[in-house]
Amino acid sequence: MTSTPARKRESSSSIAAPRQTRSQLGLVKMLQAGRELIEASGNLDNLSINDIVDRAGTSIGAFYRRFDNKDAFFEVVQGQVMAEGLAYVRDMLEREPVWRSNDAGALADATVAFYVMVFRRNRGLYHASLLRSSQLKPSWDAAKEANREAGQQHPERPRAALAREPAAAPLSAEGVSPLSQAARRLIFLP
């Protein structure tokens, strides 16, 4: 009996690339099933590899050909979600006029609205990431890296507009909401 040597993964978050269409489809199904299950539970401790492969219609062997363990699988799912988020940021910055505006309040409100939408859309994943980070696992690193990259996508105009905005402008005098003020302090200004 001959065996094919195992393909090495470059890191724990990389995937052994499938060669056949059926294997590629199985991988996509596993990632989608895992993402749905993580979103539903918000906790990796409540998720089993059997749950993932049952929902995906694949096998335990197929899982372990691609991933070393559940943590490695989570890192791939998390990386996929962060990559999708960054693609959305790039698209949003180009198509939505508020990001080309000089209105610091509108920019801060749009930033806060974006983060709220992202956290709501991926609530389970972020919850699982926070739980893992409390266990000294580097699971929050992907989110921090994606946030850093998203911040670099902002053109200088919003940063300059926010820097010109009075630091504590009350809503009645300047029309700046408390959320805008918080976003300006937390996201854009050092």
Secondary structure by P-SEA (a helix, b strand, c coil): ccccccccccccccccccccaaaaaaaaaaaaaaaaaaaaccccccccaaaaaaaacccaaaaaaccccaaaaaaaaaaaaaaaaaaaaaaaaacccccccccaaaaaaaaaaaaaaaaaaaaaaaaaaaaaaaaccccaaaaaaaaaaaaaaccaaaaaaaaacccccccccccccaaaaaaaaccccc
